[in-house]
Amino acid sequence: MVDYLARGVNNFEKSGADFAALTGITPHVVFDQLQAKVNLPLVSIPVALCDYAKEQHHERLALLGTAPTMSQHFVQDAFKNSGIIITVPQKSEQAYIGEKSKTN
């Protein structure tokens, strides 16, 4: 997945882009590996979300998403030193959310 995304980012760089963004949050599971393979700066949705939450003075956020987004810690890592608590559904709830998202 990293190589695939890196090819795309490198194509954007060749076409003159100044930066790139992964527009889905799940691919951020490989964000750090991808950034290490490309020269173009990448915008991190979790970091931008953290910045916004701090500006809005939020203290606690709920994280809903795909199974990798909820079960991995790449979103929580962006909030590590922010003082903002990220609440994630329990494993059984994550499975339920995942099943429901497949039917829609």
MOPAC internal coordinates of N, CA, C and O (Angstrom, degrees):
PM7 1SCF
backbone

  N    0.0000 0     0.00 0     0.00 0    0    0    0
  C    1.4432 1     0.00 0     0.00 0    1    0    0
  C    1.5388 1   110.71 1     0.00 0    2    1    0
  O    1.2310 1   120.55 1   140.34 1    3    2    1
  N    1.3212 1   116.55 1   -39.66 1    3    2    1
  C    1.4623 1   120.03 1  -179.77 1    5    3    2
  C    1.5258 1   110.42 1   -62.60 1    6    5    3
  O    1.2310 1   120.28 1   134.70 1    7    6    5
  N    1.3190 1   117.08 1   -45.30 1    7    6    5
  C    1.4709 1   120.29 1   179.76 1    9    7    6
  C    1.5280 1   111.28 1   -62.39 1   10    9    7
  O    1.2310 1   120.48 1   138.22 1   11   10    9
  N    1.3183 1   116.69 1   -41.78 1   11   10    9
  C    1.4620 1   121.65 1   178.60 1   13   11   10
  C    1.5293 1   110.57 1   -60.43 1   14   13   11
  O    1.2310 1   120.55 1   130.76 1   15   14   13
  N    1.3246 1   116.55 1   -49.24 1   15   14   13
  C    1.4603 1   120.67 1   179.79 1   17   15   14
  C    1.5290 1   111.18 1   -65.43 1   18   17   15
  O    1.2310 1   120.38 1   141.59 1   19   18   17
  N    1.3259 1   116.87 1   -38.41 1   19   18   17
  C    1.4637 1   120.96 1  -179.71 1   21   19   18
  C    1.5330 1   110.40 1   -62.20 1   22   21   19
  O    1.2310 1   120.16 1   139.83 1   23   22   21
  N    1.3209 1   117.30 1   -40.17 1   23   22   21
  C    1.4704 1   119.82 1   177.33 1   25   23   22
  C    1.5274 1   110.39 1   -59.22 1   26   25   23
  O    1.2310 1   120.70 1   136.20 1   27   26   25
  N    1.3132 1   116.27 1   -43.80 1   27   26   25
  C    1.4632 1   120.05 1   179.10 1   29   27   26
  C    1.5200 1   112.28 1   -64.08 1   30   29   27
  O    1.2310 1   120.59 1   134.37 1   31   30   29
  N    1.3298 1   116.47 1   -45.63 1   31   30   29
  C    1.4674 1   120.20 1   179.15 1   33   31   30
  C    1.5190 1   110.36 1   -62.67 1   34   33   31
  O    1.2310 1   120.24 1   138.27 1   35   34   33
  N    1.3205 1   117.15 1   -41.73 1   35   34   33
  C    1.4619 1   120.48 1   179.18 1   37   35   34
  C    1.5281 1   111.53 1   -63.82 1   38   37   35
  O    1.2310 1   120.12 1   145.25 1   39   38   37
  N    1.3291 1   117.38 1   -34.75 1   39   38   37
  C    1.4678 1   120.48 1   175.89 1   41   39   38
  C    1.5264 1   110.72 1   -65.47 1   42   41   39
  O    1.2310 1   120.72 1   141.19 1   43   42   41
  N    1.3458 1   116.22 1   -38.81 1   43   42   41
  C    1.4670 1   119.47 1   176.82 1   45   43   42
  C    1.5206 1   110.75 1   -63.49 1   46   45   43
  O    1.2310 1   120.92 1   139.39 1   47   46   45
  N    1.3208 1   115.85 1   -40.61 1   47   46   45
  C    1.4672 1   120.00 1   179.39 1   49   47   46
  C    1.5286 1   110.44 1   -62.30 1   50   49   47
  O    1.2310 1   120.89 1   135.64 1   51   50   49
  N    1.3439 1   115.90 1   -44.36 1   51   50   49
  C    1.4728 1   120.30 1   179.45 1   53   51   50
  C    1.5278 1   111.65 1   -61.91 1   54   53   51
  O    1.2310 1   120.58 1   150.91 1   55   54   53
  N    1.3341 1   116.50 1   -29.09 1   55   54   53
  C    1.4609 1   119.21 1  -179.17 1   57   55   54
  C    1.5236 1   112.25 1   -86.49 1   58   57   55
  O    1.2310 1   120.28 1  -177.78 1   59   58   57
  N    1.3437 1   117.07 1     2.22 1   59   58   57
  C    1.4581 1   120.33 1   173.76 1   61   59   58
  C    1.5210 1   116.03 1   103.25 1   62   61   59
  O    1.2310 1   119.76 1  -172.22 1   63   62   61
  N    1.3149 1   118.07 1     7.78 1   63   62   61
  C    1.4701 1   120.29 1   179.62 1   65   63   62
  C    1.5245 1   110.52 1   -65.08 1   66   65   63
  O    1.2310 1   120.87 1   -33.63 1   67   66   65
  N    1.3231 1   115.95 1   146.37 1   67   66   65
  C    1.4609 1   121.84 1   177.82 1   69   67   66
  C    1.5264 1   112.63 1   -91.31 1   70   69   67
  O    1.2310 1   120.48 1   155.63 1   71   70   69
  N    1.3391 1   116.68 1   -24.37 1   71   70   69
  C    1.4577 1   122.47 1   178.55 1   73   71   70
  C    1.5188 1   108.35 1  -160.33 1   74   73   71
  O    1.2310 1   120.65 1    -9.54 1   75   74   73
  N    1.3186 1   116.37 1   170.46 1   75   74   73
  C    1.4644 1   121.48 1   177.93 1   77   75   74
  C    1.5196 1   109.06 1  -137.01 1   78   77   75
  O    1.2310 1   120.75 1   -20.57 1   79   78   77
  N    1.3117 1   116.17 1   159.43 1   79   78   77
  C    1.4605 1   122.00 1   177.72 1   81   79   78
  C    1.5158 1   109.05 1  -138.19 1   82   81   79
  O    1.2310 1   120.84 1   -42.16 1   83   82   81
  N    1.3138 1   116.00 1   137.84 1   83   82   81
  C    1.4593 1   120.99 1   170.92 1   85   83   82
  C    1.5203 1   105.52 1   -83.43 1   86   85   83
  O    1.2310 1   120.09 1   -64.44 1   87   86   85
  N    1.3208 1   117.43 1   115.56 1   87   86   85
  C    1.4630 1   119.76 1  -172.49 1   89   87   86
  C    1.5193 1   113.68 1   -82.77 1   90   89   87
  O    1.2310 1   120.10 1   170.32 1   91   90   89
  N    1.3078 1   117.41 1    -9.68 1   91   90   89
  C    1.4563 1   121.54 1   172.01 1   93   91   90
  C    1.5182 1   108.56 1  -105.41 1   94   93   91
  O    1.2310 1   120.57 1   -32.09 1   95   94   93
  N    1.3122 1   116.51 1   147.91 1   95   94   93
  C    1.4664 1   118.28 1  -177.01 1   97   95   94
  C    1.5291 1   112.17 1   -80.53 1   98   97   95
  O    1.2310 1   119.66 1   147.56 1   99   98   97
  N    1.3251 1   118.25 1   -32.44 1   99   98   97
  C    1.4659 1   120.16 1  -178.07 1  101   99   98
  C    1.5297 1   113.01 1   -58.15 1  102  101   99
  O    1.2310 1   118.50 1   138.92 1  103  102  101
  N    1.3354 1   120.47 1   -41.08 1  103  102  101
  C    1.4695 1   119.01 1   178.11 1  105  103  102
  C    1.5289 1   114.12 1   -60.88 1  106  105  103
  O    1.2310 1   120.26 1   166.10 1  107  106  105
  N    1.3291 1   117.11 1   -13.90 1  107  106  105
  C    1.4615 1   119.50 1   177.58 1  109  107  106
  C    1.5259 1   111.99 1   -65.73 1  110  109  107
  O    1.2310 1   119.96 1   170.28 1  111  110  109
  N    1.3187 1   117.68 1    -9.72 1  111  110  109
  C    1.4668 1   120.78 1   175.55 1  113  111  110
  C    1.5325 1   110.22 1   -60.45 1  114  113  111
  O    1.2310 1   120.29 1   156.28 1  115  114  113
  N    1.3425 1   117.04 1   -23.72 1  115  114  113
  C    1.4679 1   121.27 1   178.04 1  117  115  114
  C    1.5312 1   111.61 1  -115.91 1  118  117  115
  O    1.2310 1   119.94 1  -160.61 1  119  118  117
  N    1.3151 1   117.72 1    19.39 1  119  118  117
  C    1.4614 1   122.17 1  -175.09 1  121  119  118
  C    1.5255 1   112.23 1   -55.51 1  122  121  119
  O    1.2310 1   120.42 1   129.03 1  123  122  121
  N    1.3176 1   116.80 1   -50.97 1  123  122  121
  C    1.4699 1   120.08 1  -176.85 1  125  123  122
  C    1.5258 1   111.82 1   -62.84 1  126  125  123
  O    1.2310 1   120.09 1   138.50 1  127  126  125
  N    1.3362 1   117.44 1   -41.50 1  127  126  125
  C    1.4625 1   120.77 1   177.97 1  129  127  126
  C    1.5253 1   110.95 1   -64.65 1  130  129  127
  O    1.2310 1   120.76 1   140.67 1  131  130  129
  N    1.3368 1   116.16 1   -39.33 1  131  130  129
  C    1.4588 1   120.72 1   179.18 1  133  131  130
  C    1.5251 1   110.37 1   -66.32 1  134  133  131
  O    1.2310 1   120.24 1   133.37 1  135  134  133
  N    1.3263 1   117.14 1   -46.63 1  135  134  133
  C    1.4638 1   119.84 1  -179.37 1  137  135  134
  C    1.5224 1   110.95 1   -59.74 1  138  137  135
  O    1.2310 1   120.27 1   146.26 1  139  138  137
  N    1.3330 1   117.09 1   -33.74 1  139  138  137
  C    1.4661 1   120.99 1   179.06 1  141  139  138
  C    1.5282 1   112.37 1   -69.57 1  142  141  139
  O    1.2310 1   119.92 1   159.14 1  143  142  141
  N    1.3471 1   117.76 1   -20.86 1  143  142  141
  C    1.4672 1   120.99 1  -176.61 1  145  143  142
  C    1.5200 1   113.87 1   -97.29 1  146  145  143
  O    1.2310 1   120.04 1   169.85 1  147  146  145
  N    1.3339 1   117.53 1   -10.15 1  147  146  145
  C    1.4651 1   119.95 1  -176.06 1  149  147  146
  C    1.5268 1   110.04 1  -123.81 1  150  149  147
  O    1.2310 1   120.95 1   -22.54 1  151  150  149
  N    1.3288 1   115.79 1   157.46 1  151  150  149
  C    1.4589 1   120.79 1   177.85 1  153  151  150
  C    1.5216 1   112.81 1   -89.00 1  154  153  151
  O    1.2310 1   120.56 1   151.62 1  155  154  153
  N    1.3145 1   116.54 1   -28.38 1  155  154  153
  C    1.4590 1   121.65 1  -176.79 1  157  155  154
  C    1.5293 1   109.67 1   -69.48 1  158  157  155
  O    1.2310 1   119.57 1   -47.53 1  159  158  157
  N    1.3338 1   118.43 1   132.47 1  159  158  157
  C    1.4689 1   119.34 1   176.20 1  161  159  158
  C    1.5269 1   110.60 1   -64.16 1  162  161  159
  O    1.2310 1   120.70 1   -39.14 1  163  162  161
  N    1.3178 1   116.26 1   140.86 1  163  162  161
  C    1.4576 1   122.42 1   178.43 1  165  163  162
  C    1.5264 1   109.97 1  -108.96 1  166  165  163
  O    1.2310 1   120.73 1   -38.71 1  167  166  165
  N    1.3232 1   116.20 1   141.29 1  167  166  165
  C    1.4556 1   121.71 1   174.86 1  169  167  166
  C    1.5267 1   107.60 1   -89.24 1  170  169  167
  O    1.2310 1   120.57 1   -51.30 1  171  170  169
  N    1.3190 1   116.51 1   128.70 1  171  170  169
  C    1.4618 1   121.69 1   179.75 1  173  171  170
  C    1.5221 1   110.12 1   -96.29 1  174  173  171
  O    1.2310 1   120.30 1   -60.14 1  175  174  173
  N    1.3148 1   117.03 1   119.86 1  175  174  173
  C    1.4618 1   120.63 1   177.06 1  177  175  174
  C    1.5350 1   110.76 1   -61.94 1  178  177  175
  O    1.2310 1   118.63 1   133.69 1  179  178  177
  N    1.3476 1   120.21 1   -46.31 1  179  178  177
  C    1.4695 1   118.37 1   178.78 1  181  179  178
  C    1.5318 1   113.18 1   -58.75 1  182  181  179
  O    1.2310 1   119.58 1   140.31 1  183  182  181
  N    1.3216 1   118.40 1   -39.69 1  183  182  181
  C    1.4660 1   120.75 1   178.83 1  185  183  182
  C    1.5307 1   110.10 1   -67.36 1  186  185  183
  O    1.2310 1   120.44 1   136.56 1  187  186  185
  N    1.3427 1   116.76 1   -43.44 1  187  186  185
  C    1.4676 1   120.16 1   178.21 1  189  187  186
  C    1.5259 1   110.46 1   -63.34 1  190  189  187
  O    1.2310 1   120.03 1   140.61 1  191  190  189
  N    1.3215 1   117.54 1   -39.39 1  191  190  189
  C    1.4621 1   121.61 1   177.56 1  193  191  190
  C    1.5215 1   110.50 1   -63.03 1  194  193  191
  O    1.2310 1   120.37 1   137.16 1  195  194  193
  N    1.3144 1   116.90 1   -42.84 1  195  194  193
  C    1.4580 1   120.80 1   177.98 1  197  195  194
  C    1.5273 1   110.52 1   -61.97 1  198  197  195
  O    1.2310 1   120.29 1   134.03 1  199  198  197
  N    1.3079 1   117.05 1   -45.97 1  199  198  197
  C    1.4696 1   120.84 1   178.64 1  201  199  198
  C    1.5260 1   110.85 1   -57.81 1  202  201  199
  O    1.2310 1   120.79 1   135.40 1  203  202  201
  N    1.3240 1   116.10 1   -44.60 1  203  202  201
  C    1.4659 1   120.82 1  -179.97 1  205  203  202
  C    1.5273 1   110.93 1   -64.87 1  206  205  203
  O    1.2310 1   120.54 1   134.86 1  207  206  205
  N    1.3279 1   116.58 1   -45.14 1  207  206  205
  C    1.4666 1   120.65 1  -179.69 1  209  207  206
  C    1.5262 1   111.09 1   -60.56 1  210  209  207
  O    1.2310 1   120.38 1   141.45 1  211  210  209
  N    1.3346 1   116.88 1   -38.55 1  211  210  209
  C    1.4694 1   120.18 1   177.17 1  213  211  210
  C    1.5270 1   110.64 1   -65.93 1  214  213  211
  O    1.2310 1   120.40 1   136.55 1  215  214  213
  N    1.3333 1   116.85 1   -43.45 1  215  214  213
  C    1.4686 1   120.51 1   178.66 1  217  215  214
  C    1.5242 1   111.81 1   -59.70 1  218  217  215
  O    1.2310 1   120.88 1   145.31 1  219  218  217
  N    1.3320 1   115.92 1   -34.69 1  219  218  217
  C    1.4648 1   121.78 1  -178.67 1  221  219  218
  C    1.5330 1   112.52 1   -87.10 1  222  221  219
  O    1.2310 1   120.83 1   179.64 1  223  222  221
  N    1.3198 1   116.02 1    -0.36 1  223  222  221
  C    1.4734 1   122.99 1   179.81 1  225  223  222
  C    1.5322 1   113.12 1    61.08 1  226  225  223
  O    1.2310 1   120.75 1  -145.03 1  227  226  225
  N    1.3347 1   116.17 1    34.97 1  227  226  225
  C    1.4660 1   120.21 1   175.93 1  229  227  226
  C    1.5251 1   109.14 1   -75.62 1  230  229  227
  O    1.2310 1   121.04 1   -33.98 1  231  230  229
  N    1.3033 1   115.62 1   146.02 1  231  230  229
  C    1.4627 1   120.66 1  -179.66 1  233  231  230
  C    1.5200 1   112.51 1  -110.90 1  234  233  231
  O    1.2310 1   120.37 1   157.48 1  235  234  233
  N    1.3359 1   116.89 1   -22.52 1  235  234  233
  C    1.4617 1   121.34 1  -176.98 1  237  235  234
  C    1.5262 1   108.68 1  -148.99 1  238  237  235
  O    1.2310 1   121.22 1   -44.88 1  239  238  237
  N    1.3338 1   115.27 1   135.12 1  239  238  237
  C    1.4603 1   121.41 1   178.25 1  241  239  238
  C    1.5192 1   109.57 1  -127.48 1  242  241  239
  O    1.2310 1   120.55 1   -31.58 1  243  242  241
  N    1.3310 1   116.56 1   148.42 1  243  242  241
  C    1.4579 1   122.25 1   173.17 1  245  243  242
  C    1.5228 1   107.75 1   -97.31 1  246  245  243
  O    1.2310 1   120.60 1   -44.73 1  247  246  245
  N    1.3197 1   116.47 1   135.27 1  247  246  245
  C    1.4527 1   121.83 1   179.10 1  249  247  246
  C    1.5216 1   109.18 1  -108.54 1  250  249  247
  O    1.2310 1   120.92 1   -68.88 1  251  250  249
  N    1.3166 1   115.84 1   111.12 1  251  250  249
  C    1.4597 1   122.41 1   175.89 1  253  251  250
  C    1.5182 1   107.31 1  -119.16 1  254  253  251
  O    1.2310 1   120.53 1   -38.24 1  255  254  253
  N    1.3194 1   116.59 1   141.76 1  255  254  253
  C    1.4525 1   119.14 1   179.62 1  257  255  254
  C    1.5079 1   111.37 1   174.83 1  258  257  255
  O    1.2310 1   121.28 1    23.20 1  259  258  257
  N    1.3195 1   115.16 1  -156.80 1  259  258  257
  C    1.4533 1   120.37 1   177.48 1  261  259  258
  C    1.5247 1   109.78 1   -69.22 1  262  261  259
  O    1.2310 1   120.63 1   -14.54 1  263  262  261
  N    1.3182 1   116.41 1   165.46 1  263  262  261
  C    1.4669 1   120.33 1   179.28 1  265  263  262
  C    1.5291 1   112.01 1   -55.98 1  266  265  263
  O    1.2310 1   118.85 1   133.92 1  267  266  265
  N    1.3484 1   119.80 1   -46.08 1  267  266  265
  C    1.4716 1   118.29 1   178.18 1  269  267  266
  C    1.5298 1   113.15 1   -62.13 1  270  269  267
  O    1.2310 1   120.62 1   142.59 1  271  270  269
  N    1.3230 1   116.41 1   -37.41 1  271  270  269
  C    1.4679 1   119.43 1  -179.77 1  273  271  270
  C    1.5197 1   110.92 1   -65.21 1  274  273  271
  O    1.2310 1   120.23 1   139.77 1  275  274  273
  N    1.3228 1   117.16 1   -40.23 1  275  274  273
  C    1.4609 1   119.93 1  -178.60 1  277  275  274
  C    1.5216 1   112.71 1   -79.94 1  278  277  275
  O    1.2310 1   119.56 1   148.41 1  279  278  277
  N    1.3304 1   118.44 1   -31.59 1  279  278  277
  C    1.4656 1   120.11 1  -173.68 1  281  279  278
  C    1.5245 1   113.71 1   -92.45 1  282  281  279
  O    1.2310 1   119.87 1   154.33 1  283  282  281
  N    1.3230 1   117.85 1   -25.67 1  283  282  281
  C    1.4634 1   120.97 1   176.40 1  285  283  282
  C    1.5292 1   108.36 1   -84.14 1  286  285  283
  O    1.2310 1   120.28 1    -6.78 1  287  286  285
  N    1.3126 1   117.08 1   173.22 1  287  286  285
  C    1.4669 1   119.73 1  -175.34 1  289  287  286
  C    1.5185 1   113.99 1  -114.59 1  290  289  287
  O    1.2310 1   119.68 1  -163.31 1  291  290  289
  N    1.3291 1   118.21 1    16.69 1  291  290  289
  C    1.4586 1   119.63 1  -176.38 1  293  291  290
  C    1.5226 1   112.77 1   -66.80 1  294  293  291
  O    1.2310 1   119.47 1   149.05 1  295  294  293
  N    1.3259 1   118.62 1   -30.95 1  295  294  293
  C    1.4625 1   119.97 1   175.88 1  297  295  294
  C    1.5267 1   109.47 1   -74.32 1  298  297  295
  O    1.2310 1   120.48 1   131.38 1  299  298  297
  N    1.3313 1   116.69 1   -48.62 1  299  298  297
  C    1.4555 1   120.57 1   179.83 1  301  299  298
  C    1.5267 1   111.65 1   -58.93 1  302  301  299
  O    1.2310 1   120.26 1   144.12 1  303  302  301
  N    1.3307 1   117.12 1   -35.88 1  303  302  301
  C    1.4611 1   120.73 1   179.98 1  305  303  302
  C    1.5263 1   111.51 1   -61.28 1  306  305  303
  O    1.2310 1   120.24 1   144.31 1  307  306  305
  N    1.3246 1   117.14 1   -35.69 1  307  306  305
  C    1.4666 1   120.75 1   179.16 1  309  307  306
  C    1.5274 1   111.52 1   -66.32 1  310  309  307
  O    1.2310 1   120.64 1   156.68 1  311  310  309
  N    1.3290 1   116.37 1   -23.32 1  311  310  309
  C    1.4651 1   121.73 1  -177.71 1  313  311  310
  C    1.5339 1   112.49 1  -100.13 1  314  313  311
  O    1.2310 1   120.50 1  -177.79 1  315  314  313
  N    1.3226 1   116.65 1     2.21 1  315  314  313
  C    1.4622 1   122.06 1  -170.04 1  317  315  314
  C    1.5270 1   114.26 1   -48.62 1  318  317  315
  O    1.2310 1   119.21 1   132.69 1  319  318  317
  N    1.3051 1   119.12 1   -47.31 1  319  318  317
  C    1.4650 1   121.82 1  -176.25 1  321  319  318
  C    1.5204 1   113.23 1  -105.89 1  322  321  319
  O    1.2310 1   120.38 1  -161.00 1  323  322  321
  N    1.3244 1   116.87 1    19.00 1  323  322  321
  C    1.4628 1   120.75 1  -174.75 1  325  323  322
  C    1.5242 1   113.31 1   -89.84 1  326  325  323
  O    1.2310 1   120.39 1   160.87 1  327  326  325
  N    1.3211 1   116.86 1   -19.13 1  327  326  325
  C    1.4593 1   119.76 1  -173.42 1  329  327  326
  C    1.5143 1   113.13 1    82.43 1  330  329  327
  O    1.2310 1   120.10 1  -179.62 1  331  330  329
  N    1.3212 1   117.41 1     0.38 1  331  330  329
  C    1.4678 1   122.39 1   179.51 1  333  331  330
  C    1.5236 1   108.32 1   -94.89 1  334  333  331
  O    1.2310 1   120.99 1   -47.29 1  335  334  333
  N    1.3080 1   115.71 1   132.71 1  335  334  333
  C    1.4701 1   121.79 1  -179.78 1  337  335  334
  C    1.5230 1   109.11 1   -90.93 1  338  337  335
  O    1.2310 1   120.73 1   -48.43 1  339  338  337
  N    1.3317 1   116.21 1   131.57 1  339  338  337
  C    1.4623 1   122.45 1   175.27 1  341  339  338
  C    1.5239 1   107.51 1  -103.92 1  342  341  339
  O    1.2310 1   120.77 1   -59.64 1  343  342  341
  N    1.3163 1   116.13 1   120.36 1  343  342  341
  C    1.4582 1   121.84 1   178.17 1  345  343  342
  C    1.5233 1   108.60 1   -99.74 1  346  345  343
  O    1.2310 1   121.06 1   -53.09 1  347  346  345
  N    1.3275 1   115.57 1   126.91 1  347  346  345
  C    1.4583 1   121.96 1  -178.11 1  349  347  346
  C    1.5304 1   108.11 1  -116.97 1  350  349  347
  O    1.2310 1   119.75 1   -40.86 1  351  350  349
  N    1.3304 1   118.08 1   139.14 1  351  350  349
  C    1.4560 1   119.92 1   176.99 1  353  351  350
  C    1.5391 1   111.71 1   -57.75 1  354  353  351
  O    1.2310 1   121.06 1   -27.48 1  355  354  353
  N    1.3248 1   115.59 1   152.52 1  355  354  353
  C    1.4628 1   120.26 1   175.57 1  357  355  354
  C    1.5238 1   109.13 1   -65.75 1  358  357  355
  O    1.2310 1   120.60 1   -17.97 1  359  358  357
  N    1.3364 1   116.45 1   162.03 1  359  358  357
  C    1.4794 1   121.37 1  -176.74 1  361  359  358
  C    1.5239 1   112.27 1   -52.44 1  362  361  359
  O    1.2310 1   119.98 1   135.83 1  363  362  361
  N    1.3466 1   117.64 1   -44.17 1  363  362  361
  C    1.4711 1   119.55 1  -179.38 1  365  363  362
  C    1.5242 1   110.95 1   -64.27 1  366  365  363
  O    1.2310 1   120.32 1   143.06 1  367  366  365
  N    1.3213 1   117.00 1   -36.94 1  367  366  365
  C    1.4598 1   120.80 1   177.60 1  369  367  366
  C    1.5309 1   110.70 1   -70.06 1  370  369  367
  O    1.2310 1   120.36 1   143.45 1  371  370  369
  N    1.3221 1   116.92 1   -36.55 1  371  370  369
  C    1.4628 1   120.60 1   176.73 1  373  371  370
  C    1.5246 1   110.31 1   -61.65 1  374  373  371
  O    1.2310 1   120.64 1   138.02 1  375  374  373
  N    1.3260 1   116.37 1   -41.98 1  375  374  373
  C    1.4699 1   120.29 1   178.65 1  377  375  374
  C    1.5257 1   110.40 1   -63.29 1  378  377  375
  O    1.2310 1   120.36 1   138.17 1  379  378  377
  N    1.3137 1   116.91 1   -41.83 1  379  378  377
  C    1.4666 1   121.64 1   178.59 1  381  379  378
  C    1.5317 1   110.32 1   -62.12 1  382  381  379
  O    1.2310 1   120.50 1   133.28 1  383  382  381
  N    1.3239 1   116.65 1   -46.72 1  383  382  381
  C    1.4684 1   120.97 1   178.78 1  385  383  382
  C    1.5235 1   110.32 1   -60.59 1  386  385  383
  O    1.2310 1   120.43 1   137.75 1  387  386  385
  N    1.3247 1   116.79 1   -42.25 1  387  386  385
  C    1.4513 1   120.97 1   179.18 1  389  387  386
  C    1.5180 1   111.94 1   -62.58 1  390  389  387
  O    1.2310 1   120.28 1   137.76 1  391  390  389
  N    1.3202 1   117.08 1   -42.24 1  391  390  389
  C    1.4711 1   120.21 1   179.21 1  393  391  390
  C    1.5156 1   110.99 1   -65.51 1  394  393  391
  O    1.2310 1   120.24 1   136.96 1  395  394  393
  N    1.3172 1   117.14 1   -43.04 1  395  394  393
  C    1.4625 1   120.80 1  -179.30 1  397  395  394
  C    1.5213 1   111.61 1   -65.46 1  398  397  395
  O    1.2310 1   120.38 1   145.52 1  399  398  397
  N    1.3136 1   116.88 1   -34.48 1  399  398  397
  C    1.4680 1   119.11 1  -179.00 1  401  399  398
  C    1.5173 1   111.53 1   -71.03 1  402  401  399
  O    1.2310 1   119.69 1   156.28 1  403  402  401
  N    1.3246 1   118.19 1   -23.72 1  403  402  401
  C    1.4693 1   121.50 1   178.31 1  405  403  402
  C    1.5137 1   111.85 1   -74.97 1  406  405  403
  O    1.2310 1   119.80 1   155.04 1  407  406  405
  N    1.3273 1   117.98 1   -24.96 1  407  406  405
  C    1.4517 1   120.84 1  -175.44 1  409  407  406
  C    1.5172 1   112.47 1   -88.21 1  410  409  407
  O    1.2310 1   120.00 1   171.42 1  411  410  409
  N    1.3087 1   117.60 1    -8.58 1  411  410  409
  C    1.4714 1   119.19 1  -177.30 1  413  411  410
  C    1.4927 1   112.34 1  -105.19 1  414  413  411
  O    1.2310 1   120.10 1   180.00 1  415  414  413

